[in-house]
């Protein structure tokens, strides 16, 4: 199973992003990397979805 697929949604409606944090070390120093590493390990599902929208926008800027 890939690291991205290891993000788990728990019964408590929280998302564990520790595997995402481990994977982000492969990225060069960037605002995206710094932002994700400062997040708590567990985010509410709603908070995760909102943050993911921002993270994807930053990721698109990196890959232009």
PDBQT receptor file of N, H, CA, C and O in Angstrom, charges set to zero:
ATOM      1  N   UNK A   1       0.847  -1.172   0.000  1.00  0.00    +0.000 N 
ATOM      2  CA  UNK A   1       0.000   0.000   0.000  1.00  0.00    +0.000 C 
ATOM      3  C   UNK A   1       0.895   1.238   0.000  1.00  0.00    +0.000 C 
ATOM      4  O   UNK A   1       1.879   1.296   0.737  1.00  0.00    +0.000 OA
ATOM      5  N   UNK A   2       0.557   2.217  -0.817  1.00  0.00    +0.000 N 
ATOM      6  H   UNK A   2      -0.243   2.170  -1.416  1.00  0.00    +0.000 HD
ATOM      7  CA  UNK A   2       1.361   3.428  -0.905  1.00  0.00    +0.000 C 
ATOM      8  C   UNK A   2       1.175   4.275   0.343  1.00  0.00    +0.000 C 
ATOM      9  O   UNK A   2       0.193   4.121   1.069  1.00  0.00    +0.000 OA
ATOM     10  N   UNK A   3       2.127   5.170   0.587  1.00  0.00    +0.000 N 
ATOM     11  H   UNK A   3       2.925   5.295  -0.003  1.00  0.00    +0.000 HD
ATOM     12  CA  UNK A   3       2.053   6.050   1.747  1.00  0.00    +0.000 C 
ATOM     13  C   UNK A   3       0.797   6.906   1.699  1.00  0.00    +0.000 C 
ATOM     14  O   UNK A   3       0.160   7.122   2.729  1.00  0.00    +0.000 OA
ATOM     15  N   UNK A   4       0.434   7.394   0.525  1.00  0.00    +0.000 N 
ATOM     16  H   UNK A   4       0.952   7.218  -0.312  1.00  0.00    +0.000 HD
ATOM     17  CA  UNK A   4      -0.750   8.249   0.408  1.00  0.00    +0.000 C 
ATOM     18  C   UNK A   4      -2.013   7.493   0.812  1.00  0.00    +0.000 C 
ATOM     19  O   UNK A   4      -2.929   8.086   1.381  1.00  0.00    +0.000 OA
ATOM     20  N   UNK A   5      -2.074   6.203   0.529  1.00  0.00    +0.000 N 
ATOM     21  H   UNK A   5      -1.329   5.721   0.067  1.00  0.00    +0.000 HD
ATOM     22  CA  UNK A   5      -3.260   5.423   0.852  1.00  0.00    +0.000 C 
ATOM     23  C   UNK A   5      -3.323   5.065   2.328  1.00  0.00    +0.000 C 
ATOM     24  O   UNK A   5      -4.352   4.587   2.805  1.00  0.00    +0.000 OA
ATOM     25  N   UNK A   6      -2.247   5.288   3.050  1.00  0.00    +0.000 N 
ATOM     26  H   UNK A   6      -1.410   5.677   2.663  1.00  0.00    +0.000 HD
ATOM     27  CA  UNK A   6      -2.225   4.960   4.471  1.00  0.00    +0.000 C 
ATOM     28  C   UNK A   6      -2.901   6.018   5.332  1.00  0.00    +0.000 C 
ATOM     29  O   UNK A   6      -3.051   5.833   6.539  1.00  0.00    +0.000 OA
ATOM     30  N   UNK A   7      -3.317   7.143   4.710  1.00  0.00    +0.000 N 
ATOM     31  H   UNK A   7      -3.196   7.293   3.729  1.00  0.00    +0.000 HD
ATOM     32  CA  UNK A   7      -4.083   8.129   5.460  1.00  0.00    +0.000 C 
ATOM     33  C   UNK A   7      -5.375   7.454   5.884  1.00  0.00    +0.000 C 
ATOM     34  O   UNK A   7      -6.131   6.963   5.046  1.00  0.00    +0.000 OA
ATOM     35  N   UNK A   8      -5.621   7.432   7.152  1.00  0.00    +0.000 N 
ATOM     36  H   UNK A   8      -5.007   7.831   7.832  1.00  0.00    +0.000 HD
ATOM     37  CA  UNK A   8      -6.784   6.706   7.617  1.00  0.00    +0.000 C 
ATOM     38  C   UNK A   8      -7.799   7.639   8.252  1.00  0.00    +0.000 C 
ATOM     39  O   UNK A   8      -7.444   8.563   8.984  1.00  0.00    +0.000 OA
ATOM     40  N   UNK A   9      -9.043   7.388   7.964  1.00  0.00    +0.000 N 
ATOM     41  H   UNK A   9      -9.330   6.637   7.369  1.00  0.00    +0.000 HD
ATOM     42  CA  UNK A   9     -10.122   8.120   8.596  1.00  0.00    +0.000 C 
ATOM     43  C   UNK A   9     -10.635   7.242   9.728  1.00  0.00    +0.000 C 
ATOM     44  O   UNK A   9     -11.141   6.142   9.501  1.00  0.00    +0.000 OA
ATOM     45  N   UNK A  10     -10.501   7.732  10.919  1.00  0.00    +0.000 N 
ATOM     46  H   UNK A  10     -10.090   8.625  11.104  1.00  0.00    +0.000 HD
ATOM     47  CA  UNK A  10     -10.883   6.959  12.095  1.00  0.00    +0.000 C 
ATOM     48  C   UNK A  10     -12.368   7.138  12.397  1.00  0.00    +0.000 C 
ATOM     49  O   UNK A  10     -13.014   8.056  11.893  1.00  0.00    +0.000 OA
ATOM     50  N   UNK A  11     -12.881   6.260  13.211  1.00  0.00    +0.000 N 
ATOM     51  H   UNK A  11     -12.355   5.514  13.621  1.00  0.00    +0.000 HD
ATOM     52  CA  UNK A  11     -14.293   6.327  13.593  1.00  0.00    +0.000 C 
ATOM     53  C   UNK A  11     -14.612   7.641  14.312  1.00  0.00    +0.000 C 
ATOM     54  O   UNK A  11     -15.767   8.064  14.355  1.00  0.00    +0.000 OA
ATOM     55  N   UNK A  12     -13.602   8.270  14.864  1.00  0.00    +0.000 N 
ATOM     56  H   UNK A  12     -12.664   7.925  14.829  1.00  0.00    +0.000 HD
ATOM     57  CA  UNK A  12     -13.799   9.537  15.573  1.00  0.00    +0.000 C 
ATOM     58  C   UNK A  12     -13.801  10.709  14.608  1.00  0.00    +0.000 C 
ATOM     59  O   UNK A  12     -13.735  11.859  15.043  1.00  0.00    +0.000 OA
ATOM     60  N   UNK A  13     -13.876  10.452  13.325  1.00  0.00    +0.000 N 
ATOM     61  H   UNK A  13     -13.930   9.518  12.972  1.00  0.00    +0.000 HD
ATOM     62  CA  UNK A  13     -13.904  11.477  12.281  1.00  0.00    +0.000 C 
ATOM     63  C   UNK A  13     -12.623  12.299  12.244  1.00  0.00    +0.000 C 
ATOM     64  O   UNK A  13     -12.658  13.499  11.972  1.00  0.00    +0.000 OA
ATOM     65  N   UNK A  14     -11.514  11.667  12.513  1.00  0.00    +0.000 N 
ATOM     66  H   UNK A  14     -11.486  10.692  12.735  1.00  0.00    +0.000 HD
ATOM     67  CA  UNK A  14     -10.222  12.333  12.415  1.00  0.00    +0.000 C 
ATOM     68  C   UNK A  14      -9.378  11.647  11.352  1.00  0.00    +0.000 C 
ATOM     69  O   UNK A  14      -9.513  10.452  11.094  1.00  0.00    +0.000 OA
ATOM     70  N   UNK A  15      -8.498  12.444  10.742  1.00  0.00    +0.000 N 
ATOM     71  H   UNK A  15      -8.388  13.416  10.952  1.00  0.00    +0.000 HD
ATOM     72  CA  UNK A  15      -7.599  11.928   9.723  1.00  0.00    +0.000 C 
ATOM     73  C   UNK A  15      -6.183  12.011  10.279  1.00  0.00    +0.000 C 
ATOM     74  O   UNK A  15      -5.745  13.065  10.738  1.00  0.00    +0.000 OA
ATOM     75  N   UNK A  16      -5.478  10.892  10.231  1.00  0.00    +0.000 N 
ATOM     76  H   UNK A  16      -5.834  10.035   9.858  1.00  0.00    +0.000 HD
ATOM     77  CA  UNK A  16      -4.093  10.815  10.694  1.00  0.00    +0.000 C 
ATOM     78  C   UNK A  16      -3.188  11.150   9.516  1.00  0.00    +0.000 C 
ATOM     79  O   UNK A  16      -3.176  10.422   8.523  1.00  0.00    +0.000 OA
ATOM     80  N   UNK A  17      -2.431  12.240   9.609  1.00  0.00    +0.000 N 
ATOM     81  H   UNK A  17      -2.441  12.831  10.416  1.00  0.00    +0.000 HD
ATOM     82  CA  UNK A  17      -1.582  12.657   8.488  1.00  0.00    +0.000 C 
ATOM     83  C   UNK A  17      -0.098  12.375   8.729  1.00  0.00    +0.000 C 
ATOM     84  O   UNK A  17       0.755  12.948   8.052  1.00  0.00    +0.000 OA
ATOM     85  N   UNK A  18       0.217  11.509   9.674  1.00  0.00    +0.000 N 
ATOM     86  H   UNK A  18      -0.476  11.043  10.225  1.00  0.00    +0.000 HD
ATOM     87  CA  UNK A  18       1.632  11.198   9.939  1.00  0.00    +0.000 C 
ATOM     88  C   UNK A  18       2.330  10.594   8.725  1.00  0.00    +0.000 C 
ATOM     89  O   UNK A  18       3.494  10.904   8.471  1.00  0.00    +0.000 OA
ATOM     90  N   UNK A  19       1.647   9.743   7.976  1.00  0.00    +0.000 N 
ATOM     91  H   UNK A  19       0.702   9.491   8.182  1.00  0.00    +0.000 HD
ATOM     92  CA  UNK A  19       2.275   9.162   6.790  1.00  0.00    +0.000 C 
ATOM     93  C   UNK A  19       2.479  10.232   5.708  1.00  0.00    +0.000 C 
ATOM     94  O   UNK A  19       3.459  10.181   4.964  1.00  0.00    +0.000 OA
ATOM     95  N   UNK A  20       1.567  11.189   5.621  1.00  0.00    +0.000 N 
ATOM     96  H   UNK A  20       0.771  11.230   6.225  1.00  0.00    +0.000 HD
ATOM     97  CA  UNK A  20       1.733  12.303   4.688  1.00  0.00    +0.000 C 
ATOM     98  C   UNK A  20       2.951  13.132   5.081  1.00  0.00    +0.000 C 
ATOM     99  O   UNK A  20       3.731  13.541   4.221  1.00  0.00    +0.000 OA
ATOM    100  N   UNK A  21       3.115  13.380   6.375  1.00  0.00    +0.000 N 
ATOM    101  H   UNK A  21       2.481  13.047   7.074  1.00  0.00    +0.000 HD
ATOM    102  CA  UNK A  21       4.277  14.136   6.853  1.00  0.00    +0.000 C 
ATOM    103  C   UNK A  21       5.580  13.400   6.526  1.00  0.00    +0.000 C 
ATOM    104  O   UNK A  21       6.569  14.027   6.144  1.00  0.00    +0.000 OA
ATOM    105  N   UNK A  22       5.582  12.082   6.674  1.00  0.00    +0.000 N 
ATOM    106  H   UNK A  22       4.779  11.573   6.983  1.00  0.00    +0.000 HD
ATOM    107  CA  UNK A  22       6.778  11.299   6.344  1.00  0.00    +0.000 C 
ATOM    108  C   UNK A  22       7.084  11.386   4.855  1.00  0.00    +0.000 C 
ATOM    109  O   UNK A  22       8.246  11.493   4.465  1.00  0.00    +0.000 OA
ATOM    110  N   UNK A  23       6.051  11.342   4.027  1.00  0.00    +0.000 N 
ATOM    111  H   UNK A  23       5.107  11.256   4.344  1.00  0.00    +0.000 HD
ATOM    112  CA  UNK A  23       6.217  11.384   2.576  1.00  0.00    +0.000 C 
ATOM    113  C   UNK A  23       6.669  12.763   2.101  1.00  0.00    +0.000 C 
ATOM    114  O   UNK A  23       7.389  12.860   1.107  1.00  0.00    +0.000 OA
ATOM    115  N   UNK A  24       6.269  13.814   2.777  1.00  0.00    +0.000 N 
ATOM    116  H   UNK A  24       5.684  13.735   3.584  1.00  0.00    +0.000 HD
ATOM    117  CA  UNK A  24       6.547  15.179   2.320  1.00  0.00    +0.000 C 
ATOM    118  C   UNK A  24       8.037  15.508   2.382  1.00  0.00    +0.000 C 
ATOM    119  O   UNK A  24       8.473  16.477   1.760  1.00  0.00    +0.000 OA
ATOM    120  N   UNK A  25       8.825  14.728   3.116  1.00  0.00    +0.000 N 
ATOM    121  H   UNK A  25       8.471  13.941   3.621  1.00  0.00    +0.000 HD
ATOM    122  CA  UNK A  25      10.262  14.971   3.166  1.00  0.00    +0.000 C 
ATOM    123  C   UNK A  25      10.929  14.798   1.804  1.00  0.00    +0.000 C 
ATOM    124  O   UNK A  25      12.044  15.278   1.599  1.00  0.00    +0.000 OA
ATOM    125  N   UNK A  26      10.258  14.116   0.865  1.00  0.00    +0.000 N 
ATOM    126  H   UNK A  26       9.352  13.726   1.031  1.00  0.00    +0.000 HD
ATOM    127  CA  UNK A  26      10.807  13.950  -0.481  1.00  0.00    +0.000 C 
ATOM    128  C   UNK A  26      10.720  15.235  -1.295  1.00  0.00    +0.000 C 
ATOM    129  O   UNK A  26      11.417  15.378  -2.299  1.00  0.00    +0.000 OA
ATOM    130  N   UNK A  27       9.873  16.168  -0.875  1.00  0.00    +0.000 N 
ATOM    131  H   UNK A  27       9.306  16.051  -0.059  1.00  0.00    +0.000 HD
ATOM    132  CA  UNK A  27       9.728  17.432  -1.584  1.00  0.00    +0.000 C 
ATOM    133  C   UNK A  27      10.885  18.365  -1.230  1.00  0.00    +0.000 C 
ATOM    134  O   UNK A  27      11.422  18.316  -0.123  1.00  0.00    +0.000 OA
ATOM    135  N   UNK A  28      11.254  19.205  -2.176  1.00  0.00    +0.000 N 
ATOM    136  H   UNK A  28      10.817  19.245  -3.075  1.00  0.00    +0.000 HD
ATOM    137  CA  UNK A  28      12.254  20.218  -1.843  1.00  0.00    +0.000 C 
ATOM    138  C   UNK A  28      11.668  21.185  -0.822  1.00  0.00    +0.000 C 
ATOM    139  O   UNK A  28      10.454  21.234  -0.628  1.00  0.00    +0.000 OA
ATOM    140  N   UNK A  29      12.531  21.948  -0.178  1.00  0.00    +0.000 N 
ATOM    141  H   UNK A  29      13.518  21.908  -0.335  1.00  0.00    +0.000 HD
ATOM    142  CA  UNK A  29      12.036  22.949   0.761  1.00  0.00    +0.000 C 
ATOM    143  C   UNK A  29      11.040  23.835   0.043  1.00  0.00    +0.000 C 
ATOM    144  O   UNK A  29      11.361  24.435  -0.983  1.00  0.00    +0.000 OA
ATOM    145  N   UNK A  30       9.849  23.918   0.570  1.00  0.00    +0.000 N 
ATOM    146  H   UNK A  30       9.588  23.431   1.403  1.00  0.00    +0.000 HD
ATOM    147  CA  UNK A  30       8.800  24.707  -0.060  1.00  0.00    +0.000 C 
ATOM    148  C   UNK A  30       7.788  25.110   0.997  1.00  0.00    +0.000 C 
ATOM    149  O   UNK A  30       7.790  24.589   2.113  1.00  0.00    +0.000 OA
ATOM    150  N   UNK A  31       6.928  26.041   0.631  1.00  0.00    +0.000 N 
ATOM    151  H   UNK A  31       6.926  26.465  -0.275  1.00  0.00    +0.000 HD
ATOM    152  CA  UNK A  31       5.862  26.462   1.538  1.00  0.00    +0.000 C 
ATOM    153  C   UNK A  31       4.943  25.282   1.838  1.00  0.00    +0.000 C 
ATOM    154  O   UNK A  31       4.465  25.133   2.963  1.00  0.00    +0.000 OA
ATOM    155  N   UNK A  32       4.698  24.445   0.835  1.00  0.00    +0.000 N 
ATOM    156  H   UNK A  32       5.087  24.566  -0.079  1.00  0.00    +0.000 HD
ATOM    157  CA  UNK A  32       3.836  23.277   1.031  1.00  0.00    +0.000 C 
ATOM    158  C   UNK A  32       4.411  22.349   2.098  1.00  0.00    +0.000 C 
ATOM    159  O   UNK A  32       3.707  21.930   3.016  1.00  0.00    +0.000 OA
ATOM    160  N   UNK A  33       5.669  22.043   1.966  1.00  0.00    +0.000 N 
ATOM    161  H   UNK A  33       6.241  22.383   1.220  1.00  0.00    +0.000 HD
ATOM    162  CA  UNK A  33       6.323  21.156   2.932  1.00  0.00    +0.000 C 
ATOM    163  C   UNK A  33       6.265  21.753   4.330  1.00  0.00    +0.000 C 
ATOM    164  O   UNK A  33       5.893  21.070   5.285  1.00  0.00    +0.000 OA
ATOM    165  N   UNK A  34       6.629  23.012   4.453  1.00  0.00    +0.000 N 
ATOM    166  H   UNK A  34       6.932  23.567   3.677  1.00  0.00    +0.000 HD
ATOM    167  CA  UNK A  34       6.630  23.669   5.756  1.00  0.00    +0.000 C 
ATOM    168  C   UNK A  34       5.237  23.709   6.368  1.00  0.00    +0.000 C 
ATOM    169  O   UNK A  34       5.071  23.497   7.570  1.00  0.00    +0.000 OA
ATOM    170  N   UNK A  35       4.252  23.978   5.546  1.00  0.00    +0.000 N 
ATOM    171  H   UNK A  35       4.387  24.150   4.570  1.00  0.00    +0.000 HD
ATOM    172  CA  UNK A  35       2.876  24.065   6.020  1.00  0.00    +0.000 C 
ATOM    173  C   UNK A  35       2.383  22.729   6.552  1.00  0.00    +0.000 C 
ATOM    174  O   UNK A  35       1.805  22.669   7.637  1.00  0.00    +0.000 OA
ATOM    175  N   UNK A  36       2.602  21.671   5.809  1.00  0.00    +0.000 N 
ATOM    176  H   UNK A  36       3.072  21.719   4.928  1.00  0.00    +0.000 HD
ATOM    177  CA  UNK A  36       2.137  20.349   6.236  1.00  0.00    +0.000 C 
ATOM    178  C   UNK A  36       2.850  19.891   7.495  1.00  0.00    +0.000 C 
ATOM    179  O   UNK A  36       2.230  19.304   8.381  1.00  0.00    +0.000 OA
ATOM    180  N   UNK A  37       4.139  20.152   7.582  1.00  0.00    +0.000 N 
ATOM    181  H   UNK A  37       4.643  20.629   6.862  1.00  0.00    +0.000 HD
ATOM    182  CA  UNK A  37       4.895  19.707   8.757  1.00  0.00    +0.000 C 
ATOM    183  C   UNK A  37       4.489  20.429  10.030  1.00  0.00    +0.000 C 
ATOM    184  O   UNK A  37       4.723  19.915  11.124  1.00  0.00    +0.000 OA
ATOM    185  N   UNK A  38       3.886  21.607   9.918  1.00  0.00    +0.000 N 
ATOM    186  H   UNK A  38       3.695  22.024   9.030  1.00  0.00    +0.000 HD
ATOM    187  CA  UNK A  38       3.447  22.325  11.117  1.00  0.00    +0.000 C 
ATOM    188  C   UNK A  38       2.062  21.904  11.593  1.00  0.00    +0.000 C 
ATOM    189  O   UNK A  38       1.630  22.315  12.670  1.00  0.00    +0.000 OA
ATOM    190  N   UNK A  39       1.368  21.100  10.816  1.00  0.00    +0.000 N 
ATOM    191  H   UNK A  39       1.719  20.765   9.942  1.00  0.00    +0.000 HD
ATOM    192  CA  UNK A  39       0.019  20.658  11.190  1.00  0.00    +0.000 C 
ATOM    193  C   UNK A  39       0.083  19.610  12.297  1.00  0.00    +0.000 C 
ATOM    194  O   UNK A  39       1.083  18.913  12.467  1.00  0.00    +0.000 OA
ATOM    195  N   UNK A  40      -1.005  19.522  13.035  1.00  0.00    +0.000 N 
ATOM    196  H   UNK A  40      -1.818  20.088  12.897  1.00  0.00    +0.000 HD
ATOM    197  CA  UNK A  40      -1.142  18.460  14.031  1.00  0.00    +0.000 C 
ATOM    198  C   UNK A  40      -1.203  17.110  13.323  1.00  0.00    +0.000 C 
ATOM    199  O   UNK A  40      -1.580  17.040  12.153  1.00  0.00    +0.000 OA
ATOM    200  N   UNK A  41      -0.838  16.047  14.016  1.00  0.00    +0.000 N 
ATOM    201  H   UNK A  41      -0.532  16.103  14.967  1.00  0.00    +0.000 HD
ATOM    202  CA  UNK A  41      -0.869  14.710  13.410  1.00  0.00    +0.000 C 
ATOM    203  C   UNK A  41      -2.292  14.238  13.114  1.00  0.00    +0.000 C 
ATOM    204  O   UNK A  41      -2.512  13.480  12.170  1.00  0.00    +0.000 OA
ATOM    205  N   UNK A  42      -3.240  14.677  13.906  1.00  0.00    +0.000 N 
ATOM    206  H   UNK A  42      -3.061  15.292  14.673  1.00  0.00    +0.000 HD
ATOM    207  CA  UNK A  42      -4.638  14.306  13.708  1.00  0.00    +0.000 C 
ATOM    208  C   UNK A  42      -5.448  15.556  13.423  1.00  0.00    +0.000 C 
ATOM    209  O   UNK A  42      -5.401  16.526  14.180  1.00  0.00    +0.000 OA
ATOM    210  N   UNK A  43      -6.189  15.526  12.333  1.00  0.00    +0.000 N 
ATOM    211  H   UNK A  43      -6.227  14.739  11.719  1.00  0.00    +0.000 HD
ATOM    212  CA  UNK A  43      -7.056  16.637  11.948  1.00  0.00    +0.000 C 
ATOM    213  C   UNK A  43      -8.483  16.119  11.864  1.00  0.00    +0.000 C 
ATOM    214  O   UNK A  43      -8.710  14.959  11.523  1.00  0.00    +0.000 OA
ATOM    215  N   UNK A  44      -9.439  16.979  12.175  1.00  0.00    +0.000 N 
ATOM    216  H   UNK A  44      -9.255  17.922  12.452  1.00  0.00    +0.000 HD
ATOM    217  CA  UNK A  44     -10.816  16.566  11.953  1.00  0.00    +0.000 C 
ATOM    218  C   UNK A  44     -11.010  16.370  10.450  1.00  0.00    +0.000 C 
ATOM    219  O   UNK A  44     -10.284  16.945   9.639  1.00  0.00    +0.000 OA
ATOM    220  N   UNK A  45     -11.977  15.571  10.102  1.00  0.00    +0.000 N 
ATOM    221  H   UNK A  45     -12.567  15.104  10.761  1.00  0.00    +0.000 HD
ATOM    222  CA  UNK A  45     -12.220  15.292   8.688  1.00  0.00    +0.000 C 
ATOM    223  C   UNK A  45     -12.529  16.579   7.924  1.00  0.00    +0.000 C 
ATOM    224  O   UNK A  45     -12.022  16.784   6.821  1.00  0.00    +0.000 OA
ATOM    225  N   UNK A  46     -13.349  17.434   8.501  1.00  0.00    +0.000 N 
ATOM    226  H   UNK A  46     -13.761  17.268   9.397  1.00  0.00    +0.000 HD
ATOM    227  CA  UNK A  46     -13.697  18.692   7.837  1.00  0.00    +0.000 C 
ATOM    228  C   UNK A  46     -12.480  19.605   7.678  1.00  0.00    +0.000 C 
ATOM    229  O   UNK A  46     -12.283  20.218   6.628  1.00  0.00    +0.000 OA
ATOM    230  N   UNK A  47     -11.677  19.684   8.721  1.00  0.00    +0.000 N 
ATOM    231  H   UNK A  47     -11.837  19.186   9.574  1.00  0.00    +0.000 HD
ATOM    232  CA  UNK A  47     -10.474  20.510   8.673  1.00  0.00    +0.000 C 
ATOM    233  C   UNK A  47      -9.487  19.967   7.634  1.00  0.00    +0.000 C 
ATOM    234  O   UNK A  47      -8.848  20.734   6.913  1.00  0.00    +0.000 OA
ATOM    235  N   UNK A  48      -9.372  18.647   7.567  1.00  0.00    +0.000 N 
ATOM    236  H   UNK A  48      -9.891  18.024   8.152  1.00  0.00    +0.000 HD
ATOM    237  CA  UNK A  48      -8.486  18.016   6.590  1.00  0.00    +0.000 C 
ATOM    238  C   UNK A  48      -8.902  18.375   5.161  1.00  0.00    +0.000 C 
ATOM    239  O   UNK A  48      -8.058  18.701   4.327  1.00  0.00    +0.000 OA
ATOM    240  N   UNK A  49     -10.198  18.314   4.887  1.00  0.00    +0.000 N 
ATOM    241  H   UNK A  49     -10.885  18.050   5.564  1.00  0.00    +0.000 HD
ATOM    242  CA  UNK A  49     -10.685  18.623   3.537  1.00  0.00    +0.000 C 
ATOM    243  C   UNK A  49     -10.377  20.073   3.176  1.00  0.00    +0.000 C 
ATOM    244  O   UNK A  49      -9.941  20.354   2.060  1.00  0.00    +0.000 OA
ATOM    245  N   UNK A  50     -10.599  20.985   4.101  1.00  0.00    +0.000 N 
ATOM    246  H   UNK A  50     -10.953  20.756   5.007  1.00  0.00    +0.000 HD
ATOM    247  CA  UNK A  50     -10.295  22.400   3.835  1.00  0.00    +0.000 C 
ATOM    248  C   UNK A  50      -8.810  22.620   3.591  1.00  0.00    +0.000 C 
ATOM    249  O   UNK A  50      -8.430  23.343   2.670  1.00  0.00    +0.000 OA
ATOM    250  N   UNK A  51      -7.976  22.004   4.404  1.00  0.00    +0.000 N 
ATOM    251  H   UNK A  51      -8.285  21.416   5.152  1.00  0.00    +0.000 HD
ATOM    252  CA  UNK A  51      -6.531  22.159   4.248  1.00  0.00    +0.000 C 
ATOM    253  C   UNK A  51      -6.036  21.493   2.961  1.00  0.00    +0.000 C 
ATOM    254  O   UNK A  51      -5.118  21.995   2.311  1.00  0.00    +0.000 OA
ATOM    255  N   UNK A  52      -6.643  20.371   2.600  1.00  0.00    +0.000 N 
ATOM    256  H   UNK A  52      -7.388  19.963   3.128  1.00  0.00    +0.000 HD
ATOM    257  CA  UNK A  52      -6.244  19.664   1.382  1.00  0.00    +0.000 C 
ATOM    258  C   UNK A  52      -6.438  20.548   0.148  1.00  0.00    +0.000 C 
ATOM    259  O   UNK A  52      -5.631  20.507  -0.781  1.00  0.00    +0.000 OA
ATOM    260  N   UNK A  53      -7.497  21.339   0.139  1.00  0.00    +0.000 N 
ATOM    261  H   UNK A  53      -8.152  21.373   0.893  1.00  0.00    +0.000 HD
ATOM    262  CA  UNK A  53      -7.713  22.251  -0.988  1.00  0.00    +0.000 C 
ATOM    263  C   UNK A  53      -6.543  23.221  -1.133  1.00  0.00    +0.000 C 
ATOM    264  O   UNK A  53      -6.088  23.483  -2.246  1.00  0.00    +0.000 OA
ATOM    265  N   UNK A  54      -6.067  23.743  -0.035  1.00  0.00    +0.000 N 
ATOM    266  H   UNK A  54      -6.437  23.530   0.869  1.00  0.00    +0.000 HD
ATOM    267  CA  UNK A  54      -4.931  24.667  -0.059  1.00  0.00    +0.000 C 
ATOM    268  C   UNK A  54      -3.664  23.929  -0.468  1.00  0.00    +0.000 C 
ATOM    269  O   UNK A  54      -2.895  24.421  -1.295  1.00  0.00    +0.000 OA
ATOM    270  N   UNK A  55      -3.443  22.751   0.109  1.00  0.00    +0.000 N 
ATOM    271  H   UNK A  55      -4.068  22.352   0.780  1.00  0.00    +0.000 HD
ATOM    272  CA  UNK A  55      -2.241  21.978  -0.213  1.00  0.00    +0.000 C 
ATOM    273  C   UNK A  55      -2.190  21.636  -1.699  1.00  0.00    +0.000 C 
ATOM    274  O   UNK A  55      -1.120  21.699  -2.305  1.00  0.00    +0.000 OA
ATOM    275  N   UNK A  56      -3.314  21.278  -2.291  1.00  0.00    +0.000 N 
ATOM    276  H   UNK A  56      -4.183  21.226  -1.798  1.00  0.00    +0.000 HD
ATOM    277  CA  UNK A  56      -3.339  20.940  -3.718  1.00  0.00    +0.000 C 
ATOM    278  C   UNK A  56      -3.027  22.153  -4.585  1.00  0.00    +0.000 C 
ATOM    279  O   UNK A  56      -2.356  22.029  -5.610  1.00  0.00    +0.000 OA
ATOM    280  N   UNK A  57      -3.510  23.321  -4.181  1.00  0.00    +0.000 N 
ATOM    281  H   UNK A  57      -4.055  23.421  -3.349  1.00  0.00    +0.000 HD
ATOM    282  CA  UNK A  57      -3.181  24.546  -4.921  1.00  0.00    +0.000 C 
ATOM    283  C   UNK A  57      -1.680  24.813  -4.876  1.00  0.00    +0.000 C 
ATOM    284  O   UNK A  57      -1.083  25.178  -5.889  1.00  0.00    +0.000 OA
ATOM    285  N   UNK A  58      -1.074  24.633  -3.713  1.00  0.00    +0.000 N 
ATOM    286  H   UNK A  58      -1.559  24.337  -2.891  1.00  0.00    +0.000 HD
ATOM    287  CA  UNK A  58       0.373  24.829  -3.594  1.00  0.00    +0.000 C 
ATOM    288  C   UNK A  58       1.139  23.771  -4.391  1.00  0.00    +0.000 C 
ATOM    289  O   UNK A  58       2.165  24.077  -4.999  1.00  0.00    +0.000 OA
ATOM    290  N   UNK A  59       0.654  22.550  -4.392  1.00  0.00    +0.000 N 
ATOM    291  H   UNK A  59      -0.180  22.302  -3.899  1.00  0.00    +0.000 HD
ATOM    292  CA  UNK A  59       1.303  21.484  -5.154  1.00  0.00    +0.000 C 
ATOM    293  C   UNK A  59       1.284  21.782  -6.645  1.00  0.00    +0.000 C 
ATOM    294  O   UNK A  59       2.268  21.544  -7.344  1.00  0.00    +0.000 OA
ATOM    295  N   UNK A  60       0.177  22.298  -7.123  1.00  0.00    +0.000 N 
ATOM    296  H   UNK A  60      -0.622  22.492  -6.554  1.00  0.00    +0.000 HD
ATOM    297  CA  UNK A  60       0.093  22.664  -8.548  1.00  0.00    +0.000 C 
ATOM    298  C   UNK A  60       1.106  23.747  -8.899  1.00  0.00    +0.000 C 
ATOM    299  O   UNK A  60       1.656  23.740 -10.000  1.00  0.00    +0.000 OA
ATOM    300  N   UNK A  61       1.360  24.672  -7.988  1.00  0.00    +0.000 N 
ATOM    301  H   UNK A  61       0.914  24.679  -7.094  1.00  0.00    +0.000 HD
ATOM    302  CA  UNK A  61       2.339  25.739  -8.237  1.00  0.00    +0.000 C 
ATOM    303  C   UNK A  61       3.751  25.160  -8.325  1.00  0.00    +0.000 C 
ATOM    304  O   UNK A  61       4.573  25.643  -9.104  1.00  0.00    +0.000 OA
ATOM    305  N   UNK A  62       4.031  24.134  -7.536  1.00  0.00    +0.000 N 
ATOM    306  H   UNK A  62       3.364  23.741  -6.904  1.00  0.00    +0.000 HD
ATOM    307  CA  UNK A  62       5.363  23.507  -7.537  1.00  0.00    +0.000 C 
ATOM    308  C   UNK A  62       5.597  22.795  -8.860  1.00  0.00    +0.000 C 
ATOM    309  O   UNK A  62       6.707  22.827  -9.390  1.00  0.00    +0.000 OA
ATOM    310  N   UNK A  63       4.575  22.159  -9.394  1.00  0.00    +0.000 N 
ATOM    311  H   UNK A  63       3.673  22.133  -8.963  1.00  0.00    +0.000 HD
ATOM    312  CA  UNK A  63       4.733  21.338 -10.603  1.00  0.00    +0.000 C 
ATOM    313  C   UNK A  63       4.423  22.083 -11.911  1.00  0.00    +0.000 C 
ATOM    314  O   UNK A  63       4.140  21.446 -12.926  1.00  0.00    +0.000 OA
ATOM    315  N   UNK A  64       4.471  23.387 -11.897  1.00  0.00    +0.000 N 
ATOM    316  H   UNK A  64       4.701  23.903 -11.072  1.00  0.00    +0.000 HD
ATOM    317  CA  UNK A  64       4.275  24.156 -13.141  1.00  0.00    +0.000 C 
ATOM    318  C   UNK A  64       5.550  24.313 -13.868  1.00  0.00    +0.000 C 
ATOM    319  O   UNK A  64       5.582  24.930 -14.933  1.00  0.00    +0.000 OA
TER     320      UNK A  64
